[in-house]
Amino acid sequence: MTVTVAAVDLGATSGRVMLGHVGPDELRLEAVARFPNTPVETIDGLHWNILELYRSIVEGLRAAAQTGDVAAIGIDSWAVDYALLRGGRMLGTPYHYRDARTAAGVDAVHAVAPFEELYGENGLQFLAFNTLYQLAADRIAGTLDLADEALLIPDLIAYWLTGEKVAESTNASTTGLLRVGGGDWNRPLAESLGIPSRLLPTLVQPGHRIGPLRDAVRTATGLDAPVIAVGSHDTASAVAAIPMTDPDAAYISCGTWGLVGVELDAPVLTEASRAANFTNEGGVDGRVRFLHNVMGLWLLSESVRAWERESGETIDLPALLAEAAAVETPQPVFDANDPVFTAPGGMPDRIASWLSERGLAVPQSRAAFARCIVESLASAFADAVHAAAELSGKRVNAIHLVGGGSLNELLCQLTADRAGLPVLAGPVEATALGNVLVQARALGEISGSLEDLRELVARTTAPRRFAPRA
């Protein structure tokens, strides 16, 4: 017996609608729609094209309906970004987390609650684009005075599909406004920062049935299926589907960002953890994702984009990575965590400047530059794995690398080399797998703990092993 569910999986550069076919001994995905996610720069900053995304999602769900029965729908996306609503209507197009407006929000928040105090409240690493800083920037701009609710991106899509407004807990844990360790909204903190607690919707857990599709959506898609809350932060879904049959493993969920860490039962709130800028985010079934954000494949994709603009040519990324793997001259390593690399545009120039300012040689070919980027990412990943182990007290004997980065063989091998640990690469679509597994369990088609879900992934996928080289 199998069930078919639809996963709406939104990444920072693209989105997809996947069908998941799930049963006690079956787990497979079928892509029915893929579409770009391209931000838009306007006079007031960088925004997500959320209406185009929603249109693409509805079209993808219509394509899913044409394949047969779909029992449920789950939605996941990147974290921290949101839309403000008044009377159920969106007040403006959501800002992109890479927009520069958050600097004023950081200063305003830390004037009231210094980072040392905030860490004890929310357990989150400092990232200038975290939701509470963005909301503080909106308060300064006067926008919060007009709003009566704020919905994170997957919750916004769920609202448009069902008419129900909720906040799924794994994504809410990234806002900085949730009590660390999976508690309720920290309303006193929000109010002290001038963020009205009326903006914070009812919290729900992965597996909660949000509601049926609205009549107009049923007509537009041809589906009659409920929307079920999953680990709506894409990393929460990805970690849920990591085939970790051994608890002594670290993970890297690698796409635009590289999320590097270990899974724990309780948060780590030590001074050493705060100083290392590690975060405690919510996971499926109440687990804690103790991790560090590394810049990820953004560094490579932005460099490729710049080279393509410069040359007017399309770059074959697999061919470029093959050339990078063949580079024999040692390449310099830069700090992949430096905030200077956060904003879009001009990435090769910024990397070159970083190296030059420190007296390091700048790579002289695209292949060498790509090797430099991948070496730097592998170094940052290895450092974060070892830091996660030391800070948490968890023994780590292997690294699971999932997501798009698992296709990058050079990155997988260099990470194994620098960490001195085997890297198990795959599955590529871990986020969609975690999404559909939580849906299938909520429907009662499969059962068991998070470990049981991962066991099903391990039985139906075959990660590639990269052994560390001397």
Secondary structure, 3 states (H helix, E strand, C coil): CCEEEEEEEECCCEEEEEEEEEECCEEEEEEEEEEECCCEEECCEEECCHHHHHHHHHHHHHHHHCCCCCCCEEEEECCCCEEEEECCEECCCCECCCCCCHHHHHHHHHHHCCHHHHHHHHCCCCCCCCHHHHHHHHHHHCHHHHCCEEEEHHHHHHHHHHCCCCEEHHHHCCCCCECCCCCCECHHHHHHCCCCHHHCCCEECCCCEEEECCHHHHHHHCCCCEEECCCCEHHHHHHHCCCCCCCCCEEEEECCCEEEEEEECCCCCCHHHHHCCCEEEECHHHCEEEEEEECCCHHHHHHHHHHHHHHCCCCCHHHHHHHHHHCCCCCCCCCCCCHHHCCCCCHHHHHHHHHHHCCCCCCCCHHHHHHHHHHHHHHHHHHHHHHHHHHHCCCCCCEEEECHHHHCHHHHHHHHHHHCCCEEECCCCHHHHHHHHHHHHHCCCCCCCHHHHHHHHHHHCCCEEECCCC
